Amino acid sequence: MLNETFTVADYLLTRLKQLNVTEVFQIPGDYVKHFTQTLEDFPGVNAIGCANELDAGYAADAYGRTRGLAAISLQYGVSTYSALNAIAGAYVERSPVVVISATPGSDARNITNMYGVLYHHSTGNFQADEEIFKHVTVGAITLSTSVGATDKIDDLIIQALTHQRPVYIACYKEVWAEPCPQPTATPLKASVIKSEPLALQNALTQAWMQITAAKKPLIFAGVEILRHGLAPLLQQIIDASGFLYTTTTLGKTVLDEGGNKFIGTYADAASIDSVVQTIAESDCFLTLGTIMTDDYLFFIENQYPNVVLANTEQVRAGYYLYEGVTMADFMEGLLQLFKTSTPSSSTPSYPLTSIAPPQPVYPEPWLSNSDKQWANQPEVITYNRFFQHTMKFLTDNKLLSEIVMTYGVSSSLYVATNAYGLKQNSFLSSAAWQCIGFETGAAMGAQLGSGKRAWTVAGDGGFMMICQSLSTLARNKLNAVIFVMSNQVYAIEQVYVDITSFEPGPQHTFDTFDILPKWDYMALAKAFNADGHRVTTIDELNNLLKTLAHTVDKPTLVEVVIPQKDLPGQMYRLGTMP
């Protein structure tokens, strides 16, 4: 019998709670009031009020990456459009987020039809939100009634779980409060998609020919392995094959980093020397779950025929494409081949002992001329010195298992890829969508989703875009640490505009549009009820690191003052690539 006190909003929240979504990030609004009012008092799911839509959207993205599913509640039009950038990033980088909204109701639509009234937050097209979000989700619907709503909600959530990407669900304003049946007690699961058997066999046969013919094969792992729960299978393939492996920047920490099989993260020219050398010497790349972005154009253009690729969008071996083959089935098939093959047909010819893994903390970077000019000033903080000292602190104090790092696109991201020894799923970045500011907004979702302390490194330009997230962290008593690399310039942008600007001398200047205003970060921290610190020397940085463990109920903002013309070697090499 229908329980009239149980509503469509209750149904969705129950389904989310069953999947361990215990926080929903929200921006209030009148159209979505029935959902937010239900959320406010729903047992076991906390409403996390956010400062703005990007704050909520980045947080939901990071929560989805660490928890396995996330949800965000937004007002129609003005709110959903503002969050679109964050949801697009979640779509590109494979983070399952349920976007929840509400549109003008049936009464408003009738009034519009009769009198031509333009309702607030509407473009005049009541379906515009859904139409736009179809481009950045794997499913988008608007419910006009509670009839059939439960099946449609279930289907959307299953799509999010199956594809590890966002979905969008809106209701006419009144529908969230309409009664509906309660869900079953069994949580929803991702659909299992199976391969076409003959296509799978053909793909494995061709791939195995390339793999066994190679002298120095290498596994190149990506973020989809982590998103789809295939990390244990990847580890079995590494163990059975004896192959070395690397990861993309987006896929960094797909496994715990360590041992003599992991050579370090491959970030093209930003990689450490030994990684670049190993890539150059390899003659077959078993590329699994990897999203190939333009960060890897040099690799793609030079190694395409040597790549055996399996991700959620395609499976290929060299130039041969195979439709109807799933990444999971392909990996399972490869594992069986490695297990049953004779050593001579699958074991790489290089001795593993000849490959020196990176140093366990932070390897000595390749230095640019900019790095070298600070050599006689050992107290000056540079990008590379910052990471050398913070990584040493985290390692020495056995804190790597207790933190989750977040990065937007900045010079810090490419320097941080050289870090070694991080734990699985502890490095979240906007490495494919490449959004400046993601890191600060993501800190809250990463901490709530993982249960670990967020350790965020932001550029000052990125932080300025989303600084209100610091207030949301304080509001929720989260002890995240936000390091702002303070040089008052969009350094990563300037690298690609005119890299000679970083050369010494007053004749080399930055473009006006890349110069940032000077902020009083300590006053900002106080205004947002966060702890604030400013460090200008290595000693000050090291002394501060010792005290950070004592901050338990509020975030900490650290302004890290670096020279404006500090150009790390990683960025110099990226900026001077042909």
N, C-alpha and C positions, 0 to 999 in steps of 0.2 A: 504494500500500500504506500502511496506517495506521502512522504513526510514534508509537510508544508513549511516547516521551519528550516529545512535544509535547502540551500540555494545553489545556483550555478557557481557563484563565487566560492561557496563552501566546497563544492565538488572539485574545482581546480586546485584550491589550497590543500585539500586532502590528498589529491594525487601528487602534488609537489612534496608534501610532507612525507609521503610513503617513499619517495626517492631521496630522502635526506636533505631536501631543500628547507632549511630551518630559518632562512632570512630571505626577505623580499625587499629589494631596493625600490624606493618609490619617490615620485613627485606627485603631490595631490592635485586634484582638479574636480570641477563640479560634475562633468560627464561621468567620470570614473568613481564617483563618491560611493556608490554601493559596494564596489569591490574594496576600496580602501577602508571603509567602515567595517566590513567583515574582517579584513586583514588585521585591523587594529586590535581585535579581541580574539583572534583565532588561536587556540591553544597549540603551542609547539612550533609556531612560525612567528618570527619577529619582524615587525615593520621597521625598516631602516630608512629614516627620512634623510634625504640627501640635499646638498646645497643647490645643485642644478642637474640638468639632464646628462651632461658628460660625466660628471661626478658619479651619478648612478649607473650610467652605461658602462664606463670603464670598470667600475666595481663589479657589476654583474658579469662582465666578460671574464675577469680574473677569478671570480667565484666559480664560474662554470668550468674553468680550466683546472681548478684544484678540487672541486667537490663533485664534478661530473654532470651537473645541471644547475642552472641559475634562473632567476626570475626577476623581472623589473616591471613595475607598474607606472604607467605614464598617462598624462592627460592628452586628449585628442589634439592633433594639429600642431599647436605651438610647442608642445612637449615632445611628441613623437618625432617631429622633424629635427628638433635640437639633439635628440639622442641618436639620430640616424648614423652619424659618423662612427659612434662607438659600436653600434650593432653591425655596421659594415665591416669593421675590424674583426668582430667576433665571427662573422661569416667567412671572411678570408682566412682567418687563422684557426678555424675549427673549434669554436667554443659554443656549447649548447646553451642558449639563453631563451627563455620564454618571455616574449614581449607582450605585456598585457595592457589593454587600453579600453576605451568606450567612446562611442560616437554619439552625436545627437540622436535622440530616440525617435520612435515612430510618430509621436506627436509633432516634433519639430519638422520632420520630413513632410508631413501633411501640410503644415503651415507654410513651408517653403513652396510646396507645389501650388498652393492656393494663392499665396500673396507675394511670392518671390522674395521672402525674407532671407537675408544672409546671416546665418548664425555665427556667433563668435567662435574663433579658432578654425573656421572652415574656409576653404578656398572657393566654396560653392559646389564642389564635387565631394559629396559625402563619402565616396569610395576612394578618395585620393590617398589616404593613409595606407589602406590595404594595397592599392596598386603600386605605391612606392616601395613598400616593404617586401613585396614579392621579389624584388631585385636583390635583396640581401638576406633572404630567409629561404628555407626549404619547404615552407608552408605558411600561407597567410589567409585568414578567414575573418569574416565579420558575421556574428550571429544575430539574427533578427528576432529569434524566439528561443525559449528554453527547449522546445521540441527538438529532439535529436542532438542537443548540445553535448551530452555526455560522450557519445561516440566520436563526435568531432574533436572534442578536447583530447580524448585518448589518442586519437589518430595523430594529432599534432605533436603531442609529447613523444609518441613513439618515433615520429620522424626526426625530432630533435636528438633523441638518443641514438637512432640508427645512423644518422649522418653527422652527428656531433657538430651541429650548426644551429643557428637561431630559428625560431618560429614566431609568428605574430598572431595574436588572437584578440579581436575586439568584439564587443557586444553593443547593440543598441543600449542606451543608458539604463533602461529599466530592466534589461535581461539579467544582469548580474544579480539582481535581487529576486528573480523569479525562482519558484521551487523546482526541484528536480530530484531524481532518485540518487541515493548514495552509491558510491563506487564499491566495487569488490575490495576485499582486504588484500588482494595480491597486487604488489607493485607492478607497474608497467615495465616492459623490457624492450630493448632494441630488437628490431626484426633481424632474422638471420638470412642473409642473401647468399645463395649457393651458386657456384660456378657452373657453366655448361661443361660437362665432363671432357668432351673432345677438345674444346678450346683450351681448357686447363692443361690437358696432356700435351698439346702442341706448344703451349707457352713454356712449360717446364722442359720439354725436350730441347727447344732452341736455347733457352737460358742456360741449361746445363752444358750444352756444347760450348758456349762462350766462357762459362765459369771454369770448366775443366781445361780449356785451352790456354787459360791465362797463367802467367808466371807470378804475377804479383797482384792478385785480386784484393779488393778492399770493400768493406761494407760501409755504405753511406746512409745513415739513419735520419729520419725526420719525425716531425711532431705528430703525424697521424698514428704512428705506432703507439704513442702514449695515449692519445685521445680515445683510441678504439680498444684499449686494454690488451695490446699485443706485445707489451714490453717483455713478459716472460718468454714468449715465443721467440722474440728477437735474441734474447740471451741464450736460448737453446741453440739457435742457429750459429751464433758466435762461437759457442763452446764446441759444437759439433764440427764446424768448418775449420776452426783454428785461425780464421781471418782476423786481421786488424779491423777496427772500425772508427769512424768519425761521425759527427753530426752536423747538421746545419745550425745556424744561430737560433732560428725558431725552435729547432728540435733539441737544443742544448738541454741536458739532464733528462733525456729520454730514458736513460738508465743512471744508476749511481756512477759517478765518474771515478775511475781508478783501475788498477791492474795493468798488465802489460799488453792488453788488447786495444785499449782506448788511446788513440794518438793525440787527442785534443780536438777542439771544435774547429771545423773548417769554415772560415768567414772570408774566403778568397784572399785578397792581398792583406787583410787585417789579421790573418792567421800567423801563428808563430812559425819560424823558419822550418822546423822539422815537419810540421803538418803540410806546408806547401811542398816540401821536397817529397814527402811520401805520396801526395796526390800526383805530383808530376811523374813519379816512377811507376805508378800503378797502371795496369793495363786492362782491368775490368772492375767496374763499380756496381756492386749489388746494392741498388738504391731502393730503400724500403720506407714507405710512408713519408717521402720527402716532397715538399712543395718547392718546386724549382722557380725561384724568383730571379729578377734581373740582377740581384747581388751575385749571381752565379753565371752570368753571361759568358765570361771567359771560359769557365769550366764546360758549359754546355756546348759552346762553339768548337772547343778543342777535343772534347771527350764523348760527344754524342754517340758515335758508333760503339763505344766500349761500355755503354750503360745498359744494365738490366734493371728496369724500373717497374716497381709495383706500388701504386698508391690507390686512393679511392676513385680516381678519375680515369686511370688507364694502367694497363700492364703491357710492357713491350720489352723486347730483347733486341738491342741494336736498332735496326730500322723496321723490325717486324712488330706490328700492333696486334693485340688479341682482345677481342670484345667478349663480354660475358664471363670474365675472369675476375674474381675478387682478390683483394690483397691478402686476406686471411688464408684463403685456400691456397694461394700461390706460395705463401710462406710455409704453410704446413707441408706442401709438396716438396719444397726445397729441403726442409728439415729431414724428411724421410730419405731423400737422395743423399744428403750428407751422412746420415747415419748408416746407410747401406752400401755406400761406395767404398771402393778400395782406396787406401791412403794415397796412392800415386795419382788418382784421378781427381782428387779434391783438395789435397793439402798444398798450400802455397809454397813456392820454392824458397822464399826468404826465411831465414831463421828468425823467430820472434825475438830472441835475445839480442839481435842486432838493432832492434828498434827501441830507442830510449824514450819512454813516455815523458810527458812534460813534468816539470817539478810540481810537487803536490800542492803548492800554495799559489804562486804566481810567477811564471817564468820570466827571465830577463827579456824584455821586449827589444825588438829592433828599434833603434833610435833614429829619429829624424834630426835635421839640423836644429829644429826648435827644441827638441829634448836636450840636445847636447849643450845648448847655451846655458842651461841651468845646472850643468855638472859641477860648476865651482860654487854653487849656492845650494848646499845640501839641505837647508831648512825650508827651501821653497817647495810648496805643494804643487805637483803637476798631476795630470791624469794618471800616468803610470805609477807614480809614487803613491798616490792615494790608494790604488788597488793593491799595490804590493803590501802596504802597511795594514789596510783593513782586512785583506785576506789572511795575512799572517795572524792578526788578532783573532779572527774567527776560528782559524785552525788551531792555534795554540790553546784557545779556551774551549775547544770542542763544541763550538756553537753552530757549525755548518748544518747539523741535523735539526736545528731549532729555528731556522730562518727560511724565508722565501723571498727571493730577489725579484724586483720589478724594474723594467726598463722600457722607456719609449725610444724613439729613434733620436739618438744624440751621439756625440763623440764617445760618451761613456759606454754606450752599448757595444761599440766595436772594440773598445779597450777591454771591456769586461769579458768578451768572448775568450780571451786568453786565460782567464781564471780556470783553475783545475781542482778537482776534488769535491765538486758540489754534489748534493744528494738528488735523487730522482724527483723530477717535477718541482724543482726549487728555483728555476730560472725562467721567469715569464717576461716576454718581450713583444713589442710590436715590430718584429723584424720583417714581416711581409707587408702588412698594411702600412707600416712606417709612419705612425702617428706621433707627432711631438706632443707631449703632455700625458700620454697614456700612463706612464709609470706612477705618477702621484695619485691619479684617480684609481688605479688598479690596486694600490696598497691596501685599501680597506677590504675589497673583495678577496684578495689573496690571503689576508690574515684571517678573515672570518671563514673562508672556505677551507683553508688548510689547517687552521689551529696553530700555525706557526707565526712568528713575529715577522712582519714585513720589513725588509731592508731595501730601501728604495734609493736609487741614484738618479737624479734629475739634472738636466741642464737648466740654467736659470730662465731661458726662454720658455721651455716646456712647463716649468713650475708656474711661471706667471700666467700661463693659459688656464690653469686648473687649481690655483692656490687654495680656492675655497674647500677643496677636499681635505685640507688640514683641519678645518673647522668640523667637518663631519667625523673625522677620526677622533677629535677631542670630544665631540658630543657622545660618541659611543665608547669612550674610555679605552681606546686601542693604543697600545704603546709602540706603534710603528715608528721607524726612524727614516726621516726624509733628508738625504744629503743633497744639497743644491750646489753644483759646481759653478761657482760664481765668477764669471769673467766678463759679464755685461755684453755678450755678443752671441748671436746665433752662429756658433763656431762651425757646426756641421754644414750649415747652408753656405757660409763664406768659403769653405773648402772647395765647393763645387762652383762658386761664382768666380773667385780669384784667389787661388791658393798662395800666390806671392804676397798677399796681404799679411801673412804670418811671418815674413822675413823681418829681421831686425832693421831698425831705422825708421825715422819719421816719414820718409818718402813712401813707405808701404803702409797704407791705411785701409781700414775696413769700409765697405760700402755703407752708406747711411742707413739703408733699410735693414741692415744686419746688426746695427748697434742698439742695445737695449737700455731702458732707463735704469737708474740706480734706485734700488729698493732698500729700505731699512728692514731687513729680515727679522731682526730681534723684536722690533715693534710689532711686526706682523704676527710673530709667534705669540706674543703677549695678547694681542687682540683676539686671537683665535683660541686662547687658553691652552697653548702648547708650550713645552719647554723650548727655549731657543739658545743656540750656541753659535759662535763664530770662531773659526780656526784659520790661522794664517801661516802657521809653520808646522813642520812634521811633529815636533815635540807637543805642540798644542793638540794636534790630531790624536796622537797616541795617548795622551793624558785623558782626552775626552772619551776615547773608546773604552777606557777602563771604567768609566762612570755610567755608561749607557745601560748596563745591566740593571741598574737601580731604578730605572724609570718603568713603573709598572701599570699606571692607570691613565697615562696621557701620551700623546705623540711627541716626538722630539724633532725639531727642525734644526739642521746644522748647515750653516753657510760655510762652504769650503772655498776659501779665496785662492784662486789660481791666476797665474799671469794671463793677461788677455791674449797674448800671442803664443801661448803654449799649444803646440800642434803635436799630438802624440804620433809616433811612428806609424801606428795602425792607420790613422786618418791620412797621413801623408802618402802612404802607399796607395790607399784607395783613391785619393784625389789626383794622383799622378799616373793612374793606369791609362793605357792608350784607349 
